[in-house]
Amino acid sequence: MHLTKMQGLGNDYLYIYGQTENPEELSIKLSDRHFGIGSDGIILILPSSKADFKMRIFNADGSEAKMCGNGIRCVGKYVYDKGYTDKKHLTVETLSGIRVLDLDASGKKVRAVTVDMGIAEAGEENSIVIDGSEIKYIPVSVGNPHAVIFTENAEQAPLTVTGPKIEKNERFPGGVNVEFAEVINENRIRMRVWERGSGVTMACGTGACATAAAAVKKGYCREDEEIEVLLDGGILKIKVLPDKTVMMTGPAETVCECEVEI
C-alpha cells in the first residue's frame, strides 16, 4: 500500500488515495509511533458525487472524525501537487458537510490553503466539575464538538490530566475536543489542544476555529478581523465573519512517501 505522510503545523496524517479495507484497524496499526509509521490518524481521499473530492478521517484510536482543519488543507495540497486536479478553488465533502478550499500555489506546489470552515456555533458559557473543581467552558460546534476553556496560562494548563477526563465525560456522549486558550490580545490567542480520539496534538484546525469563535462570543476578540492562533506546531490565521462563518488559513506540507505491507 502506498501512503503519503503530510502535516499541517505538526498535525500529521497518513493519506491514502482510494478506499481501503478496515480503515479503523489500519489507522490504529499505522498511527503507532513506535510500532507503526506514526501519525494522528489516516485520511482517505475518495471520489464524491457532491464535491470535487471526499475525505474520511480516522483517528489514531480508530474512531472516525467528522472534520479536520489541518487535514483538509493537506488534502488540497495532495490532489493539486499530484495532478488529480488543476483547480485552485475546489470543494471537499466531509461528514460535517462540504468545505470550500482556496489553494495558494507556487509553481506546481501548494504552500498554504484557506478553508471556508462553515458556521461556528458558540453557545453560552457552561461549567463542569472535574476532580472536585469547577471548570468553565464555551461549547462550540464547527461540525464537530469542542469545549473551549479560557485560562491565564496555556503553557501550564493541565492538558494531559484534565483533557481526557473532559473528553470522556458523560456530558459528551460522543466525546469532545478540549482547548485551553490564553488571550494575549484581541488579535492573538495561545491555544493547546486535547483532540478527541488522538490526545495531545501539535495543532487542531477546527480547535483553532472554535477557540476564535469562543473568543468573539466572550468579547475578547473582534469578528471580521484576523486572529492569530498560536498552536504548539505554529500559527493559524482565523477570521470569524459577521454571519459566524469561519475562514482558516495555514500551511500544508508533505513529509514523505512510503510503501507498507499490510
For each residue, the residues with C-beta under 8 A, 3 or more apart:
1: 16 20 259 260 261 262
2: 16 257 258 259
3: 14 15 16 30 37 257 258 259 260
4: 14 15 78 254 256 257 258
5: 12 13 14 15 37 39 254 255 256 257 258
6: 12 13 15 74 77 78 252 253 254 255
7: 10 11 12 13 70 74 202 233 252 253 255
8: 11 69 70 71 73 74 203 205 233 250 251 252 253
9: 70 202 203 231 233 234 235 236 250 251
10: 7 201 202 203 231 232 233 234
11: 7 8 40 68 70 71 201 202 203 204 205 233
12: 5 6 7 38 39 40 202 255
13: 5 6 7 39 40 41 42 43 57 68 71 74
14: 3 4 5 30 31 37 39 41 42 43
15: 3 4 5 6 42 43 44 45 74 75 78
16: 1 2 3 20 42 43 44 45
17: 44 45 78 82 84
18: 44 45 46
19: 44 46
20: 1 16 23 26 44
21: 26
22: 25 26
23: 20 26 27 42 44 56 58
24: 27 28 58 62 63 64
25: 22 28 29 62
26: 20 21 22 23 29 30 42 58 262
27: 23 24 30 31 41 42 58 59 60 61 62
28: 24 25 31 32 60 61 62
29: 25 26 32 35 36
30: 3 14 26 27 36 37 39 42 260
31: 14 27 28 36 37 38 39 40 41 42 59 60
32: 28 29 35 36 38 60
33: 36 38 39
34: 38
35: 29 32
36: 29 30 31 32 33 39
37: 3 5 14 30 31 258 260
38: 12 31 32 33 34
39: 5 12 13 14 30 31 33 36 42 60
40: 11 12 13 31 59 60 195 198 201
41: 13 14 27 31 57 58 59 60 65 197 198
42: 13 14 15 16 23 26 27 30 31 39 57 58
43: 13 14 15 16 55 56 57 58 68 71 74 75
44: 15 16 17 18 19 20 23 55 56 58
45: 15 16 17 18 53 54 55 75 78 79
46: 18 19 53 54 55 56
47: 53 54
48: 51 52 53 54 92 93
49:
50: 54 91 93 98
51: 48 54 90 91 92 93 98
52: 48 79 85 87 90 91 92
53: 45 46 47 48 75 79 84 85 90 91 92 93
54: 45 46 47 48 50 51 92 93 94
55: 43 44 45 46 71 72 75 92 93 94
56: 23 43 44 46 64 95
57: 13 41 42 43 64 65 66 67 68 71 94
58: 23 24 26 27 41 42 43 44 62 63 64 65
59: 27 31 40 41 62 63 64 65 195 196 197 198
60: 27 28 31 32 39 40 41 197 198 199
61: 27 28 197 198
62: 24 25 27 28 58 59
63: 24 58 59 175 196 197
64: 24 56 57 58 59 95
65: 41 57 58 59 68 95 144 196 197
66: 57 94 95 96 143 144
67: 57 72 94 95 96 99 142 143 144 206
68: 11 13 43 57 65 71 72 204 205 206
69: 8 72 73 115 117 142 204 205 206 207 208 209 236 248 250
70: 7 8 9 11 73 74 203 204 205 250 252
71: 8 11 13 43 55 57 68 74 75 205
72: 55 67 68 69 75 76 92 94 99 101 113 115 205
73: 8 69 70 76 77 101 112 113 115 205 250 251 252
74: 6 7 8 13 15 43 70 71 77 78 252 253
75: 15 43 45 53 55 71 72 78 79 92 101
76: 72 73 79 80 90 92 101 103 110 113 115 252
77: 6 73 74 80 81 103 109 110 113 252 253 254
78: 4 6 15 17 45 74 75 81 82 84 254
79: 45 52 53 75 76 82 84 85 90
80: 76 77 83 84 85 86 87 88 103 105 110
81: 77 78 108 109 110 254
82: 17 78 79
83: 80 86
84: 17 53 78 79 80
85: 52 53 79 80 90
86: 80 83
87: 52 80 90 103
88: 80 102 103 105
89: 100 101 102 103
90: 51 52 53 76 79 85 87 100 101 103
91: 50 51 52 53 98 99 100 101
92: 48 51 52 53 54 55 72 75 76 98 99 101
93: 48 50 51 53 54 55 97 98
94: 54 55 57 66 67 72 97 98 99 143
95: 56 64 65 66 67 143
96: 66 67 99 118 142 143 144
97: 93 94 118 143
98: 50 51 91 92 93 94
99: 67 72 91 92 94 96 115 116 117 118
100: 89 90 91 115 116
101: 72 73 75 76 89 90 91 92 113 114 115 116
102: 88 89 113 114 115
103: 76 77 80 87 88 89 90 110 113
104: 110 111 112 113 114
105: 80 88 108 109 110 111
106: 109 111
107:
108: 81 105
109: 77 81 105 106
110: 76 77 80 81 103 104 105 113 252
111: 104 105 106 251 252
112: 73 104 249 250 251 252
113: 72 73 76 77 101 102 103 104 110 249 250 252
114: 101 102 104 247 248 249
115: 69 72 73 76 99 100 101 102 205 247 248 249
116: 99 100 101 245 246 247
117: 69 99 120 142 143 205 206 209 245 246 247 248
118: 96 97 99 142 143 245 246
119: 243 244 245 246
120: 117 140 141 142 209 210 212 213 240 244 245 246
121: 140 141 142 213 244
122: 138 139 140 210 213 214 216 217 244
123: 126 138 139 140
124: 138
125: 136 137 138 218
126: 123 136 137 138 139
127: 134 135 136 137
128: 134 135 137 147 166 169 171
129: 132 133 134 135
130: 133 135 162 165 166 169
131: 162 165
132: 129
133: 129 130
134: 127 128 129
135: 127 128 129 130 149 162 166
136: 125 126 127 149 150
137: 125 126 127 128 147 148 149 166
138: 122 123 124 125 126 147 148 150 214 217 218
139: 122 123 126 145 146 147 148
140: 120 121 122 123 145 146 147 148 210 211 213 214
141: 120 121 144 145 146 210
142: 67 69 96 117 118 120 121 146 206 209 210 213 246
143: 66 67 94 95 96 97 117 118 206
144: 65 66 67 96 141 177 196 206
145: 139 140 141 172 174 175 176 177 196
146: 139 140 141 142 176 177 178 179 206 207 210 211 214
147: 128 137 138 139 140 166 172 176 177 178 179
148: 137 138 139 140 179 181 210 211 214
149: 135 136 137 157 178 179 180 181
150: 136 138 181 182 183 214 215 218 220
151: 154 157 180 181 182
152: 182
153: 156 157 182
154: 151 157 180 181 182 190 191 192
155: 182 190 192
156: 153
157: 149 151 153 154 162 180 192
158: 161 162 163
159: 162 163 180 192 193 194 200
160: 163 164 194 199 200
161: 158 164 165
162: 130 131 135 157 158 159 165 166 178
163: 158 159 160 166 167 178 180 194 199 200
164: 160 161 167 168 194 199
165: 130 131 161 162 168 169
166: 128 130 135 137 147 162 163 169 172 176 178 194
167: 163 164 172 175 176 177 178 194 196
168: 164 165 172 175
169: 128 130 165 166 172 176
170: 173
171: 128
172: 145 147 166 167 168 169 175 176
173: 170
174: 145
175: 63 145 167 168 172 196 197
176: 145 146 147 166 167 169 172 196
177: 144 145 146 147 167 193 194 195 196 204 206 207 210
178: 146 147 149 162 163 166 167 193 194
179: 146 147 148 149 191 192 193 194 204 207 210 211
180: 149 151 154 157 159 163 191 192 193
181: 148 149 150 151 154 189 190 191 211 214 215
182: 150 151 152 153 154 155 189 190 191
183: 150 186 188 189 215 220 221
184: 188 189 190 230
185: 188
186: 183 220 221 222 225 227
187: 221 225 226 227 228
188: 183 184 185 227 228 230
189: 181 182 183 184 211 212 215 220 221 227 228 229 230
190: 154 155 181 182 184 230
191: 154 179 180 181 182 207 208 211 229 230 231
192: 154 155 157 159 179 180 200 231 232
193: 159 177 178 179 180 200 201 203 204 207 231
194: 159 160 163 164 166 167 177 178 179 199 200
195: 40 59 177 198 199 200 201 204 207
196: 59 63 65 144 145 167 175 176 177
197: 41 59 60 61 63 65 175
198: 40 41 59 60 61 195 201
199: 60 160 163 164 194 195
200: 159 160 163 192 193 194 195
201: 10 11 40 193 195 198 204 232
202: 7 9 10 11 12 231 232 233
203: 8 9 10 11 70 193 207 208 231 232 233 234 236
204: 11 68 69 70 177 179 193 195 201 207 208 231
205: 8 11 68 69 70 71 72 73 115 117 208 209 236 248 250
206: 67 68 69 117 142 143 144 146 177 209 210
207: 69 146 177 179 191 193 195 203 204 210 211
208: 69 191 203 204 205 211 212 229 231 236 238 248
209: 69 117 120 142 205 206 212 213 238 246 248
210: 120 122 140 141 142 146 148 177 179 206 207 213 214
211: 140 146 148 179 181 189 191 207 208 214 215 229 238
212: 120 189 208 209 215 216 221 227 229 238 239 240 246
213: 120 121 122 140 142 209 210 216 217 240 244 246
214: 122 138 140 146 148 150 181 210 211 217 218
215: 150 181 183 189 211 212 218 220 221 227
216: 122 212 213 219 220 221 222 223 240
217: 122 138 213 214
218: 125 138 150 214 215
219: 216
220: 150 183 186 189 215 216
221: 183 186 187 189 212 215 216 225 227 240
222: 186 216 225
223: 216 240 241 242
224: 239 240 241 242
225: 186 187 221 222 239
226: 187 237 238 239
227: 186 187 188 189 212 215 221 237 238 239 240
228: 187 188 189 235 236 237 238
229: 189 191 208 211 212 235 236 237 238
230: 184 188 189 190 191 234 235
231: 9 10 191 192 193 202 203 204 208 234 235 236
232: 10 192 201 202 203
233: 7 8 9 10 11 202 203
234: 9 10 203 230 231 250 251
235: 9 228 229 230 231 250
236: 9 69 203 205 208 228 229 231 248 249 250
237: 226 227 228 229 248 249 250
238: 208 209 211 212 226 227 228 229 246 247 248 249
239: 212 224 225 226 227 246 247
240: 120 212 213 216 221 223 224 227 244 245 246
241: 223 224 244 245 246 247
242: 223 224
243: 119
244: 119 120 121 122 213 240 241
245: 116 117 118 119 120 240 241
246: 116 117 118 119 120 142 209 212 213 238 239 240 241
247: 114 115 116 117 238 239 241
248: 69 114 115 117 205 208 209 236 237 238
249: 112 113 114 115 236 237 238
250: 8 9 69 70 73 112 113 205 234 235 236 237
251: 8 9 73 111 112 234
252: 6 7 8 70 73 74 76 77 110 111 112 113
253: 6 7 8 74 77
254: 4 5 6 77 78 81 257
255: 5 6 7 12
256: 4 5
257: 2 3 4 5 254
258: 2 3 4 5 37
259: 1 2 3
260: 1 3 30 37
261: 1
262: 1 26
